[in-house]
Amino acid sequence: MNALIVDDERLARSELKRLLSDHRDIQVVAEARNVLEAEAALRSSDVHLLFLDVHMPGGNGFDLLQRVDDLPIVIFTTAYDQHAVRAFEVNALDYLLKPIEPERLAVALDRARTEHSSSTASGGSPQPERLERVFVREGERCWIVTLSDVRLFESEGNYTRVYFGANRPMILRSLQALEDRLDPAVFFRVSRSHIVNLRCVEKIETDMNGAYILALTGGMSVSVSRRQSRKLRESLSL
């Protein structure tokens, strides 16, 4: 896996590179000292694994995640556990407190290998143009959401509400911009306002006009426009 290390401290970057040298399947392809350098590195390099510090001059790690559309696997490396633990203990792959212990790094890398393998298990080449995960922030709560966990996207002007689990935060991205980056075999535009994850459809019903109503996991129902009902019927061979 190709790794990017983002940390404003040169000694911290050097120490992490030394620890990673014991894991021959991990190649550090780039380093960055701040958000701008990290963003450029992510756009110019094929990065599978991002080691990300929280506090840096000119912007923190959260800011970087908001600026990048297609996120690699993220592991936080920070001396401030109140940030990483509170906000990301469930949603980021892992967090490592400085000074990083070799044993904890090995555990995090095993988890990263598992996630990376599952994302490429189909045997084909990954499609970098498709979103696999997205960073979502609402107030002090943050998530790195795997797209397969999202059951519904709902347009609200220039924002889009993201439904996953019991959460429904908004992101500053239009529904059209999202649709262009989603896998059309999984996500279907049912109307001008909604995109659904077809794998989260539990039941399909029809209203009195013959239009489809999709019952989603979590108890939600979404109406399909008449035009999209025909496309959905063709797509699912109904």
C-alpha positions in Angstrom: 0.0 0.0 0.0 1.2 3.5 -0.8 1.2 5.8 2.2 1.3 9.6 2.7 2.5 11.0 6.0 1.1 14.4 7.0 2.8 16.0 10.0 4.4 19.5 10.5 7.1 18.0 12.7 10.1 16.6 10.7 11.2 14.3 13.5 7.7 12.8 13.8 7.6 12.1 10.1 11.1 10.5 10.2 10.2 8.3 13.2 7.0 7.1 11.5 8.9 6.3 8.4 11.4 4.3 10.5 8.6 2.3 12.1 7.0 1.7 8.7 10.2 0.4 7.2 9.6 -2.8 9.2 6.5 -3.4 7.1 7.7 -4.1 3.5 4.2 -3.9 1.9 3.9 -0.2 3.0 5.7 2.3 0.8 5.8 6.0 1.9 5.3 7.7 -1.5 5.0 11.3 -0.1 5.3 13.5 2.9 3.6 16.8 3.7 4.0 19.4 6.4 0.6 21.1 6.1 -2.9 20.9 4.5 -1.9 22.5 1.2 1.1 20.2 0.7 -1.0 17.2 1.7 -3.8 18.1 -0.7 -1.3 18.4 -3.6 0.2 15.1 -2.7 -3.1 13.3 -2.6 -4.0 14.7 -6.1 -0.6 13.8 -7.6 0.1 10.4 -6.0 -1.8 7.1 -5.8 -2.3 7.0 -2.0 -4.0 4.1 -0.3 -3.2 5.0 3.3 -3.1 8.5 5.0 -1.3 9.0 8.3 -2.7 12.3 9.4 -1.7 14.7 12.3 -4.5 16.8 13.8 -2.8 20.0 14.7 -0.7 21.8 12.0 -0.1 25.4 11.2 -2.4 26.9 8.6 -5.2 24.3 9.0 -5.8 21.0 10.8 -6.3 17.4 9.7 -10.1 17.9 9.7 -9.7 20.7 7.2 -7.8 18.4 4.8 -10.5 15.8 4.9 -13.1 18.3 4.0 -11.1 19.4 0.9 -10.6 16.0 -0.5 -13.3 14.2 -2.5 -12.0 10.7 -2.6 -10.5 9.7 0.8 -7.9 7.0 1.2 -7.8 4.9 4.4 -7.2 7.4 7.3 -5.1 6.7 10.4 -4.7 9.7 12.8 -1.3 10.2 14.4 -1.7 12.8 17.2 -0.6 13.8 20.7 -4.1 15.2 21.4 -6.3 12.2 22.1 -9.3 14.5 23.0 -9.6 15.3 19.3 -9.0 12.0 17.6 -10.6 9.7 20.2 -13.8 11.8 20.6 -14.4 12.5 17.0 -13.0 9.5 15.2 -12.7 6.4 17.4 -15.6 4.8 15.6 -15.4 6.4 12.1 -11.7 6.7 11.2 -9.9 3.4 10.7 -7.7 4.0 13.7 -5.8 6.6 15.7 -2.3 6.4 17.1 -1.1 8.5 20.0 2.4 9.9 19.9 5.0 8.5 20.6 3.7 5.8 18.4 4.3 2.2 19.7 5.3 -0.4 17.1 2.7 -2.8 18.4 -0.1 -0.3 18.0 1.1 0.6 14.5 1.1 -3.1 13.6 -2.5 -3.5 14.7 -3.6 -0.4 12.7 -1.7 -1.7 9.6 -3.4 -5.1 9.9 -6.8 -3.3 9.9 -5.7 -1.2 6.9 -4.6 -4.3 5.0 -8.0 -5.9 5.6 -10.0 -2.8 4.4 -7.7 -2.3 1.4 -8.1 -6.0 0.4 -11.9 -5.9 0.7 -12.1 -2.8 -1.5 -10.1 -4.6 -4.3 -11.5 -8.1 -3.7 -13.4 -8.1 -7.0 -10.0 -8.6 -8.8 -10.5 -5.7 -11.2 -8.6 -2.4 -11.0 -10.1 0.1 -8.6 -12.0 2.9 -10.1 -10.5 6.1 -8.6 -13.2 8.2 -10.1 -15.8 6.6 -7.8 -16.2 7.8 -4.2 -15.6 5.1 -1.6 -15.8 7.2 1.5 -16.6 10.7 2.4 -15.8 13.0 5.3 -18.8 14.5 7.1 -18.7 17.1 9.8 -21.6 18.6 11.8 -20.6 20.9 14.7 -18.0 19.0 16.7 -19.1 15.6 15.5 -17.2 14.1 12.6 -17.5 10.9 10.5 -15.6 9.2 7.8 -18.5 7.4 6.1 -18.0 4.4 3.8 -20.4 4.9 0.9 -21.9 1.4 1.3 -23.2 2.5 4.7 -25.2 5.4 3.2 -28.9 4.5 2.5 -30.0 7.9 1.2 -28.8 11.3 -0.1 -31.3 14.1 0.0 -30.9 17.5 -1.7 -31.3 20.7 0.3 -30.2 23.5 -2.0 -26.5 23.5 -2.4 -26.2 21.0 0.5 -26.9 17.3 0.6 -28.2 15.5 3.7 -26.5 12.1 4.2 -28.5 9.3 5.9 -26.4 6.6 7.6 -27.2 4.7 10.8 -29.2 7.1 13.0 -27.3 10.1 11.6 -28.4 12.6 9.0 -25.8 15.4 8.8 -25.4 17.7 5.8 -22.4 18.3 3.5 -21.6 21.3 1.3 -22.0 19.4 -2.0 -24.8 19.3 -4.5 -26.7 16.1 -5.3 -25.6 16.3 -8.9 -21.9 16.6 -7.9 -22.3 13.5 -5.7 -24.2 11.5 -8.4 -21.3 11.9 -10.8 -19.0 10.2 -8.3 -21.2 7.4 -7.2 -21.4 3.8 -8.5 -24.5 3.7 -10.7 -24.9 -0.1 -10.0 -25.5 0.7 -6.3 -26.9 4.3 -6.2 -30.0 5.3 -8.1 -31.3 8.8 -8.7 -35.0 8.3 -7.9 -36.0 12.0 -8.2 -34.6 15.5 -8.4 -34.2 15.4 -4.6 -33.1 11.9 -3.7 -30.5 9.2 -4.5 -31.0 5.9 -2.8 -28.7 3.0 -2.1 -30.4 0.1 -3.9 -28.9 -2.4 -1.4 -30.9 -0.6 1.3 -34.3 -1.1 -0.4 -36.4 -3.5 1.7 -39.6 -3.3 -0.3 -41.0 -1.7 -3.4 -44.7 -0.6 -3.5 -46.8 1.4 -5.9 -49.1 4.3 -5.3 -52.5 4.9 -6.8 -50.8 6.4 -9.9 -48.5 3.4 -10.4 -45.4 5.2 -9.3 -42.9 3.3 -7.1 -42.4 3.9 -3.4 -39.2 2.5 -2.0 -39.1 1.3 1.7 -35.6 1.7 3.0 -33.8 0.2 6.0 -34.3 2.4 9.0 -38.0 2.9 8.3 -37.8 5.6 5.6 -39.9 5.7 2.4 -38.9 7.5 -0.8 -41.1 8.2 -3.8 -39.7 7.5 -7.3 -40.6 10.0 -10.0 -42.6 8.7 -12.9 -39.7 9.1 -15.3 -37.3 7.4 -13.0 -39.8 4.6 -12.2 -39.5 3.5 -15.8 -35.7 3.5 -15.5 -35.8 1.7 -12.2 -38.1 -1.0 -13.7 -35.7 -1.5 -16.5 -32.7 -1.5 -14.2 -34.2 -4.1 -11.9 -36.1 -6.0 -14.6 -39.4 -5.5 -12.8 
